[in-house]
């Protein structure tokens, strides 16, 4: 249920609220990935970095986290980081 709320906050552009909710529950890779996806959509590089760190900490082999973060950097023209 928490992951659904994170997704709803993220889709509505309430990224800070989604992050706050994620920080209050047991670590969940789906929630952090959902928020990372929203960071790509809304171009929030700083929050994207924090989400990416959480995804990698939970599962370093979770490929979608790397793809999403690379897309965030590319969209922000941060080619050296991508």
N, C-alpha and C positions, 0 to 999 in steps of 0.2 A: 504494500500500500504506500509506503514511503517513496518508493521509486516512482510510482505513478504521480505522486504529488510533485516530486522533483521534475518529472517530465512536463507536467502542467505549468509549473512556474517557469521552466526553461522556455517552453513554447510561447508563453505570454511575454517573454522578455524580462522576467523578474529573476535575473541571474543571481543576484546577491541573496535573495530569499531562498533560492534553490540551494546555494552553497551553505547557507546557515542551517538549513534542514539536514543536509548531508552530514554536516559536522556533529549533529546531535544523535545520529543513529550509528549502528554497527556498520563498519566499512562495507560498501556494496559497489562492485565494479560496474554494474549496470547503471546505477544512479550517476556515478562519476562520468561514465561514457555518455550518458544522456546530456549531462551538463556540458561536457566537452563538445558535443555536437552543436549545442546551442551557442557556445562560444564561437564556433566556426560561422554559424549563421549570422550572429550579431557582431562579429569581428572583435571580440574581446580577447586580446592576446594575453594580458596579464592573468586573468582568471583561467584562461585556457592552459597556461603553464602550470598553474596550481592543480587543475583537474588532471592534467597529463601526469604530473608527479604522483598523484594518488592512484591513477590507473596502473602505472608502472610498478608502484609499490605493492599493489594487490596482485598483479599478474604481469610480470615482465614480458611474457610471450603473447600478450593480447595485442594482435596486429592492428586492430582498428584504431587504437589509441595513437599509434605512431602515424598512421595515415591521416587521422584528423588533425593532429598537431602540425604535421607537415603542410596540410592544406591551410591551416590558420596562418602559419608563417608566410606561405606563398601569397595568400590573399592580402597580407599586410606588406607585401614586397620586401620581406625580410629573408632574402634568398640565402644568406650565409647560414641562418639558423635552420632553414628548411632542409 
